[in-house]
Amino acid sequence: MDFTEFKQEVNRHFGLYLDGYKEPQLKRRIESLMSSLKVEDYKTYFNLLVRDNQQWQRFIDKITINVTEFFRNPEIFLRLEKEILPTLIKRHKYLKVWSAACADGSEPYSLAILLDELAPGGNHRIDATDIDINALEKAKKGIYNQRAVQSVTTSRLKNYFRQENDTFYLNEKIKGMVKFYRKDLLKDHFGSGYHLIVCRNVVIYFTAPTQEKLYRRFFQALAPGGFLFIGATESLFQYKEIGFEKYAPWFYYRP
């Protein structure tokens, strides 16, 4: 079994589409896992993934890189808080928001906190999706360590979390504002009519053609006047060709 066949079998058996990922980085991550297990060929490794759920979870964690925290890049979130969300709230009574590749939930919960502060009582809809079912289950629990909340202000920690030693429990109100779903961005259907889509530090791992395809799909999923918020490590060079207008670094909107 060569690498192409390995990817095909992973897609067939697990439903995980790997062709959109940048191949050199993908191969390095997979071969690093194989080396740690002293597995020398793709067929042996694939068979191990099929029969050992723990190794499959290690594989998912390595491929999807679930690294996030509340209000990651606080200075960028400040623009969201002070400019973009207030603009959207003025236009729409209720906002429809999508946090794509949400990992452990820190990002959609950050959005929920902002909406609770800016428009309390609003019946906003926040969809949060990820390919990793275990990450979604962790997100639903709303339990975090010190590192995850390092960018949360003291007042927000007091208002929205209960602390026990070094563990932080998100309150039920904020948890109830977010609905979690499994979604593979490379395969599954996107919704529509979103006022804000947040997809940060994920698209960078995909090939250039896949990136463009995803950004076009995000554009179609936005309502007119809606915003796309991308990661600090990412750039959307072809935004004009897709139809976006640039609002500020890392923020694009659909006219």
N, C-alpha and C positions, 0 to 999 in steps of 0.2 A: 504494500500500500504506500503510494507516494503522498506528498502533502496535499495535492489537489483531491485525491481520492479520500483522504482523511477529512477534509472540509466537507466533501459531499456526504460522507457517512454521518458526520456530526449533524448536518442539516437534516438528513433523512431520519435519523433515530431520535434526535433531541429537538429538532425544529429550530436550531440555532444557525442562522445564515452568516457565514464568515467571509464570503467573497468580497464584501464591501470594505473590509478592513485593509489597512496598509500591510502588504504581505511581509516585508522585512521585520517590522516590529512584532507582528502576529507570530511569525515563526520563532523569533527570539524568545517571546514569552512562553510559547508552548514547549520549545526545546529546553528551556530552563526548568520547567516542571518535569519533563521527561528525565533530564539529567539528575534532578534531585531524587528521583525514584529509581535511578539506574536502569531506565527503560531505553532501549536503543532504537526501536523502530515504531512507526506510527500505528501499525496494526495492533501490536501488543498494547500500546498506550490506549488506543480506541477501545479495545476489549476491556481494559481496566476501568475506563470511564463508564462503560455500560454496566459493569457488575458492582462498582464501588461508588456509592452515592457521595461519600466524603471526598473522594478524588474528583468527582464531577463538580462538587461545590468549589473545591480549590481551583479547578479549571475556570469556572464562571467568574470567580473573584479575580483571577489573574487577567482574564480577557477584558472584563468590563471595568475594572479599576474603580471600585466603589469608594472613592475618596471625596469627602465633602464635609461641610460644617455649616452651622447657622450663619447667615449674613456673610458668606465667603466673599472676600474683597469688599469690606464695609464701605469704602469710599464710592464704589460703583453702586452698591445697594442704596446709598444715600440719594443718588440721582433718581433712582426708582421711587424712593419714598417721597422726595420733595417735588419732583417734576412730573414723572410719567404716570404714576398711579393717581395723583390728584387730577391730572388732565382727563384720564379715563373715567374717573368717578363723576366728574362734571358732566360728561357726555352720556353716561349709562347709569341707570339706577343700580343694576346688579352686574358684576363683572364675571366673565367666563375666562378662566385661567388654566393653562396647562403647563405643568412642570414635567418636561420630558427627560428620561434617564435620571430619575429622582433619587436613586440609591437609597440611603437610610432615612429619607424623609426630611432632612434638615432644610433643604431648599424650599419645598412647598409649605412647610410649617413656618419658615421665615416670611413667606408671602402672606400666609394666613395672619400672622402677627401684625404685619403692616396694614392689612385690610381691616383688621379688628380695631386698630388705632385710628385709621383714617376714616373709616365708614362703619362704625360699630352698629351691630344689628342688621347689617346688610346680608341679604340671602345670596351671597356670592358662591360661585361654583369653582372649586379648585380640583382639577384632575391631576393626579400624579402617577406617572407610569415608569416602569423599569422592566428590563428583561429578566432580572434575577428575582425569583420568587422568594428566596430567603431574605433578600434585602427588603422586599416589600413587607414581609411578615415582621421584620425588625422595625420598619418604619411605623407600622400600625400600632406598635407598643408605645412609641414615643418616649423611650428611655435612652439617655445619652450620658457620655462621660464628659470630663472637664474640657478636653480638647475640642469636642464638638461645639461647645457653647462659649469658646474663648472670645468670640467677637460679639457676644450678646451683651448689651449694656446692663448695668446693675439694676436699673429700674425694670427692664424687661425680664431679667432673671427673677426678680421679686414678683412681678405681675403674672408671669406665665409658666413658671416652673416651681416645683417643690424639690428642695435639695435634701438629700440624705447622704452625708459624707461626701464622696466624690461623684455621686450619681445624681442626675437631674431628671425629674419626671415632668413631662409636659402636661399642662392642664387639659381637661377633657373638652373644654370649649374649643380650643385650637385644634385638637385632634379631630373633633367632629366636623371641622370645616373642610377637611381634605378627604377625597375618595381615591383609593389606590387601585391600580389595575396593572396586569402584566401586559406589556407591549414591546414587540421587537420593531424598532424604528426602520429596519431594513426590509421588513416583510409585511407588517400589519397595516390595517387601515388607519388613517388619521381622521379625527373629527373635523368640525368646521365651526366657524363663528366665534373663534377665540379672540378676546380683546388683548390678551397677553400670552405669549408663549416663551417659556424660559428653557433653553437648552444650552448648558454651559459645560465647556471642557470635555465634550464627548465627540463631537463631529471631527475634531482634530485627528482622531485615531482612524478615520476612514479615508479611502482613496479620494482623489480630487473629483472624479466623476460621481462618486457616491455622495460626496459633500454637496455638490451642486444639485443633485437630485433631491436630497433631503431639504435643502433650503428652498427649493421650488415647492416642495410639498408643504413646508411650514408656511410659505407665502399663501398658498391656497387655503390652508387651515385657519388663517387669520381673517377676522372680519375687517372690512375697510376701516382704516384708522387704527387698526391694532398694531401692537409692537412685538418685535422679536428681540429677545435679550440673550446674547451669546457670551461665551466665556472670555476671560481676560487673556487667555492664551490663543484665542482664535481670531480670524479675520474673514470678512465676507467681501472679497475683492469684486466679485461680479454682481453686486447687489442691484445695480441699475439695469442690467440685462434681465434679471429675474422680475423686476418691477418694484423693488424696495426703494425707499428714500432713506438716507442716513440722518438720524436725529442727533446722535452723539456717538463717541466711541462705544462700541458693543451694543448699541441700540439702533434698530432699524424699524421702519413702520411701513405698512401697506397703505398707500393713499386711497 
